[in-house]
Amino acid sequence: MTSDDAGSWADVGLLAPARGAVRESGDEAVLRAMLAAEVALTRVSGAPAEAAEAVAAAARELAVRPAELAARARAGGNPVIPLVELLRAAAGEHARWVHPGATSQDILDTALMLVTRDILRPILADLDAVARALTALAREHRDTPMAARTLTQQAVPTTFGLKAAGWRRLVLDARARLAALAPPAQLGGPAGTLDPALTAAFARELGLAEPPLPWHVLRTPIADLAGALAFASGALGKLALDVLVLSRTEIGELSEGVGGGSSSMPHKHNPVRSALIAAAARQVPALASVLYGSLAAEDERPAGAWHAEWQPLREALRLVAGAARDAAELVAGLRVHPGRMRANLTVEGDTGSAAALVTRALEERQ
């Protein structure tokens, strides 16, 4: 391989196995979303049918590589400016109907909301799968005794069913927060003064929510998204960390159905899905802090605050998508070892009273 090999310079996720939805959030997807926003804008701006179709055709046939657009984006600070130039050139005599009245932020904000909407769908589906599997585990193991652990030490007995029910509650809370999001369109023009009726038509054309006001510097949609993504990563991270602890060799109460191998120790059955979820849970809060920081934005359109959001938002979406995917795989194949759970109840501490509590509780249920 040489540095000239196609794609050898690109970030394809070699160091980011915790990511998901890479194709749905990649540069090609963002480019398609920007073009979709431009076509929708033309259609709702009063363009003649012939012009609207010409712009749509130009967008479909536009031959531009993301790498080319990225290089040209440096001149104006964002990729919309060179994209509009290319689209106008391709539209020929109908060029005046490309990007009418809009500003670059309108198109890029809208494109990122289209990408967000498309990524949220598989995330919600995976969280539904996790919740269903945890429901089954909670029911199956409602009477499976195990040691509760507090401050790293064995405490009193609990059941694995209760632990699984707790995981399920967090997953459902995460799903509710994400499902409540309604990614909005953005169309305020250079200073947020465009006709609200045009914004409403633009949102309907794209299937996005209609914002009450232009949100160029009112970043509530991004902050809400940041909070929901951070919560989801933490909720799934709680599940993963419990599995990591309980799958330790000395504990052995849980194990992943399909563990990972080791490059030097063939006997190992590493909890890889849990490790990837835990990795995501450690990254998303930091990304969310950048998104929250961008709430402090000056004037009617900001310099730097908006620009700082793009990559953290996309990375947070990818990490939560990967965590939800991995959690669905994890809980679907999770192996529970009730015998080891019962044996560990008498390993240390006040073992006599712990074992007696479990025995009495089980006798009372019969």
N, C-alpha and C positions, 0 to 999 in steps of 0.2 A: 504493500500500500504506500502511496505517496501523497503528499499534501495536495496534489492536483486531482486526486480521485473524487468523483462526483459525491457530494454530500459529506466528505471527510471532515469538513470544517463545521458542520452543523451540529447543534445540540439535539441529539435524538434520544436523550434519556439514559445514557450510559451510566450516569451516577445518580439517577433518580428513579429507581424501581418502584418507589412508593406512589408515583404519579398514576393517574388514570385519565381517561378522556383526552389523551394527547392529540389524537386526530381531530376531535371535535373542537379543540381549542388552539390548534396550531396556526401558524402564520397563514396558511392557505385558507383555513376556516375564517380567520379574521378578515382576510382580503375579500372572500365571498360575501361576508356580512356587510362590509363597507359598500360593496357594489350593490347589494340588495337594498341598502338604505338609500343610495343615490337613485336607484330606479324608482323606489317608492316615492321619494321626494318629487321626482319629475312627474309622476302620475297624479299626485295630489295638488300640484302647483298650477293646474290649468293648462298644461301642455296639450296641444292638439294630438289626436290619437296617433297620427303619423309620426309626430316627434317622440311621443312616449314609446312607441314601438321601436323607433330607431335607436333611442337611448338604451332600451332594454336589450336590443340585439347587440349593440356595441359593448355593453357590459358582459354579455354572454361570451362574446368572441374576443374580448380583450386579451391580448397575449402579454402578460406581465408576470415576472417571477417575483416572489416576495423579497428575494435577496436584492434585486434591482430596486424595488420600491424602498427597501430599508436604506440603501445607499443614498438614494435621492431625498429621503426624509430628513436628513441632517440639515439641509439648507433651511427648511422652514420649521423644523422641530417636531413634525408629526408626519405620518404617511399619507394623510388625506390630501394634502396639497399636491404632491406629484401625481397621485391617483386621479384627481380631478383634471389635471392637465392632460393626462393620457386619455381619459374618457372623453373629454371635450374634443380632442383631436380625432378620436375614433368616431364620434357622433357627427362630424362634418358640419353640414349646414344646420343641423339641429343642436349645435354646441351650446347655444344660449339657454337651453332647457336642462343643462347639466348643472346641478348644485345651485339652483336659483334661490337666493335669499339666505342660504344656510352658511354656517361657519364650520370650520374643521371639527370643532369639538362636538357639534351636533351629530356629525356622521360617525366619529369614532366612539363617542359615548353610546350611541344607538347600536353600533356594531357589537360592542362589548356586551350590551344587554341581550342582543340576539344570541351571542355565544353562551352567555350565562343561562338563558332560558333553555338552550339545547343541552347543556351539561346538567342542569338541575333534574331533568327528566330521568336519566339513568341513575343519578344519585338517589332520588326518591324511590325508584324501583328496587334498588339494592337495599335501601333501608327497610323497605317493606319485607323483603326476603329475610333480612336479619331478624326483624321483629317476629315473623312467623316461626322461624327456627327456634328463637328463644322462648316463645310461647310453648312450643312442644317440649323443650328442655325443662321449663319450669313445672309443667304438669307432670312429666315423667319422674322428676326428681324432687317433688314436693316433700317426700319423706326420706330423702337420702341424707343422712347426717354427715356433717363435716365440721371441722373446727373453724369457728370465726376467728379472725386475726385482727388485733388492734395494736397500733404502734409497733408493728412487726412481730408481735408475740401472740401465741394462742390465747384466746379469751374464753368464751363459753361456746357451747355447741350451737350451730345453726343448721340450715339445710342448703344443699346445692340448688334446690328449686327456688329458694328465696333469693339467692345470689343471682340466678339467671333472670328472675323477675325484676330485680333491680337493674340489671343491664338493659332489659327490655324497656323499662320505664324511661331510661335515659335516651335510648334510641328513638322511642316515640316522641319524646320532647324535642329531639334534634330534628326529626322529620316534620313536626308541626311548625317549627321555626322556619325551616326551608320552604315548606309548602305555602306558608303565608306570604312569601316574597312575590312581588309582581313586578318584574323588570320593566321599567318604563322607557318609552321613546324619549328622545331629546331633540327639540327643535325650537331654539330661541333666537337664532340668528346671531349676528355679531355682538349684540349687547343685550340679548334676552327680550327683545321687543317685538318679535314676530306675532302675527295673529294667532291667538289660542285655537281658533277653529281649524287652522292649518295643521297645528300640532296634533289635534284630535284626529283629523283625517289621516295624518302620517302614521300615528300609532295604530289606528284600525287597519291600515294597509299592511302593516308589518306584524300584526297580531301581538303587539306589546301594550302595556298599560299606558293610559293617558296621564301624564303628570299634571298636578294642579298648577304648577308654575315651571318655567325653565329651571333646571337644576345645575346650571353651569358651576355655580358656587354654593349651591344648596345641596350638599352631597349626602342627603339622607338615604337615597337608594343604595349607595356604596357602603355607608356605615351600617345599614341594616344587613346587608349581605355579608359584610365583614364579621359582624357579631354572630350571625347564624352559622357561618362557616367555622368560626372559631369554636362555637359551642358543639357543633357536630363532630369536629375533630377530637375535642376533649371527651365527648360522650363515648365515641368509639375507642378512644385511647384508654379510658377506664376499663372497658371490657378487655382490651388487649393486654394491659398491664397485669390484670388479675390472672389471665391465662399464662402470661410469662412467669409469674410467681408460682402458680400452682403446677406448672409443668417442669419446675426444677427437679433435677434428679433426686434430691433428698426428700422432696414432697411428693411428686408423681401422682397428683390427684386428677390432673387433666393432661391431655396431649393433643396436638393437632393431628387431624386425620392424614394429611400429607405434609410431613415435615421436610425440612431442607437438609441437605447433606453438608459435609465439611470437606475442605480441600486437604486436610491432614489427618482427620479423625473419622474413619469410616463407620464407627459405632454410633455416631451422633444422629439425632433426629430433631433438628433444630426447629423451634416454633417461628418459622419465617414470616408467615402471614401476620402474626402478632407483632413481630419486630417492625415490619413495614408500617403497620397502623400506628404503632408507638412513635415511629420516626415522623410520620405526618403530624401527629398530635403535638410534637415539640416544635414544629415549624410554623404551623398555621397561625398561632397567636401572635408571633412576631410579625408575620405578614399583615395580620389584621391591625396591628398597631400603626403600620404605615398608612393603611387606609383610613383609620380614625384620625391620624395626624393631618390628613388632607382636608378634613372638615374646616380647618382654619385656612380659608382661602380669601384673598383680598379682591376687592373691586367686583365687577360684573363677570369677569372671566379672569382666572388666575394664571400666573407664570410659575410653573414648577409643581404646584400642589396637584393639579390635574395630571401632569405628565408622570408624577411619581406613582400614580395608582396602577398603571397599565399592567406591568409585569407582576407586582404582588397580587393583584386581583386574579390574574390568570393562573398563577402558581397556586394560590389558595384553592381555587376551583379544582385544579388538577389533583391536588393532594387529598382533598375531601372525596373527590370521585374515586381515587385509588383506595382510600381507606374504606369507603363504603363497599367497593368491589371486594376487597380483601376480607372485610368482616363477613360478607355474605358467604364467601368460601370457607372462612374459618369456622363459623358456627354450624354450617351445614355438615361439616365433617368432624366436629369436635368430639373427642373421645373422653368419656367420663369414667373414672375408676372408683366406684363406690367402696370397694374393699380397702383401697389405700386410704380413702377418706376416713373410714371407720378406724383403721389401724392408727392413723395419725392422731386420733383423739386421745390416745393413751401414750403418746410419745413423751410428753414433758408437762411440767406444770402440775396443777392439782388434778392429776389424772383420775383419781378415784371419783371425785365429785363430777367431773366432766362426763365420764363414762356412765355414771349413775343417772345423770340428767338425760342422756340420750336413751338409755334403756327404759327409764320410766316414761319418757315421752312416747316412745314407740309402743310400749304396752298399753298406754292410754288410748292410742288411736285404734287399737285392735278391738 
